[in-house]
Amino acid sequence: MGDGAAPDLNRHRRPALAAMWAAAQASVTCTPRTFRTIIEPFRIHAVEPLRMTTPEERAAAIREAGYNLFNLSARDVLIDLLTDSGTGAMSRDQWAAIQHGDESYAGSPSWFIFRDAVTELFPFRHVIPTHQGRAAERILFSVMGGPGQVVPSNTHFDTTRANVEFTGAEAVDLVTAEGRDLTSMYPFKGNLDVAALDELIRARGREHVPVVMVTVTNNSAGGQPVSLANLHEVRAVCDRHGVPLFLDACRFAENAWFIREREEGQAGREVADIVREMASLADGMTMSAKKDPLANIGGWLACNDDALAESFRNMLILTEGFPTYGGLAGRDLEAIAQGIREAVSHDYLRYRIQSTAYLGEALQRTGIPVVMPIGGHAVYLDARGLLPHIPPLQYPGQSLSVALYEAGGIRSGEIGTVMFGLQSDGTEQAATMDLVRLAIPRRTYTQSHIDYVIEVCQAVAEEASGLRGYRITEQAPQLRHFTARFEPLR
Ligand SMILES: *Cc1c(COP(=O)(O)O)cnc(C)c1O
């Protein structure tokens, strides 16, 4: 690391540790074995108390919240699995980096540390910091979108779709057929259907397709990964038509880990190296640093094209800030830079992916229907499958998520008819699926917390036939799931 880099707090200890390790290896006497227990590859340095509540307190809190988990005070939640966005625990070295933050308006040393950390993994010529992912999306599509344009993706995340549509462009999801099948065990269910992409570009005309997006991992479709082979194929289609390819790279490290684990010929590679190959196939990217970069806030937009970057920067100055800080403080830039380095650690990623699978597989063993294979950042319960007596228009996902809160103080998120059921003409339709998402914040909960979640889910599943549906008493015309109020049906 060059001048101005965060101090390496371990530098004086490394030679001693290396010598101890060499000596230990020389004298190993027991048979080397691997152990089944997934341990958290960290120990706890600062604790954050959890507040226990009684079933009566929870029943009162959720009633007052209109049976909408978004309306709860987080103080009344014991295990918060609403989202993995910005909810992770920062490391000692990230907190140290925060103290290193330089708040100069222009050309802060923290900016250079951030830029170098980003380009080490994503070697794009231009990096533009933003306050979070959707700000990068807004800038990207306000430059590249517009009426008459169509933006294909494997699956657009909801803020991505909203930002495409806000410019008058059309957002089209082209995930592979396996990705739409809840039961398929296909290892790369996030892949983009390249034949459909080629057809769409031919049908609409290259001049109406300003950019192709690939979301890694595919958040809206269960956190499923995209293979390197698929990215190469998408690149080839984009090259054939002369259309740029951008990654929505929020979960780049989890995606690269799945490639290493599941894709032929990738097993021995460094995750950082796989990430660089993913980046080399794209012309640019958007990022939410609240996901894999292990920060509580932040994001960026990056690209290679100079003219495009200039348009992005002009927009950035208008709505986010000067190009060397975007929407962020110098200390945030430092925390993100350190987080990106930690995100590609194999010990961390092995723990991350295995511990999410641990929850999902345990639930599946107890007979609770879950979306398979288990994705990187969340486990999705099939509420319609578990509660067949509750019709979709009585919101089985809402019923299950309220029950998990009442039973054990767990906050989850409905992804089903409450979220997607309201049509633009005001009528209601069942969503394709009624799921409940248990999103796992990074490095935040221990295995005993997760064992508790398993126990609570099991208890709720045992009483599933007694759960009731809900009706909506108040709702907004758009994105109603955030603010709607409900009433249990008798
Ligand atoms: C979270 C997310 C975004 C938006 O990022 P924010 O930081 O929440 O604005 C975009 N795409 C994907 C895939 C995401 O998961």
The ligand as an SDF file (V2000), in Angstrom:
LIG
                    3D

 15 15  0  0  0  0  0  0  0  0999 V2000
  -29.7640   -3.3340   -2.6770 C   0  0  0  0  0  0  0  0  0  0  0  0
  -29.6680   -3.4770   -4.1220 C   0  0  0  0  0  0  0  0  0  0  0  0
  -29.7000   -2.3710   -4.9700 C   0  0  0  0  0  0  0  0  0  0  0  0
  -29.9230   -0.9520   -4.4690 C   0  0  0  0  0  0  0  0  0  0  0  0
  -28.9740   -0.5480   -3.5660 O   0  0  0  0  0  0  0  0  0  0  0  0
  -29.3050    0.4680   -2.3640 P   0  0  0  0  0  0  0  0  0  0  0  0
  -27.9670    0.6820   -1.7190 O   0  0  0  0  0  0  0  0  0  0  0  0
  -30.2980   -0.2000   -1.4670 O   0  0  0  0  0  0  0  0  0  0  0  0
  -29.8400    1.7180   -2.9650 O   0  0  0  0  0  0  0  0  0  0  0  0
  -29.5630   -2.6060   -6.3240 C   0  0  0  0  0  0  0  0  0  0  0  0
  -29.4330   -3.8370   -6.8240 N   0  0  0  0  0  0  0  0  0  0  0  0
  -29.4040   -4.9360   -6.0340 C   0  0  0  0  0  0  0  0  0  0  0  0
  -29.2370   -6.2880   -6.6480 C   0  0  0  0  0  0  0  0  0  0  0  0
  -29.5260   -4.8040   -4.6580 C   0  0  0  0  0  0  0  0  0  0  0  0
  -29.5020   -5.8890   -3.8880 O   0  0  0  0  0  0  0  0  0  0  0  0
  1  2  1  0
  2  3  1  0
  2 14  2  0
  3  4  1  0
  3 10  2  0
  4  5  1  0
  5  6  1  0
  6  7  2  0
  6  8  1  0
  6  9  1  0
 10 11  1  0
 11 12  2  0
 12 13  1  0
 12 14  1  0
 14 15  1  0
M  END
$$$$
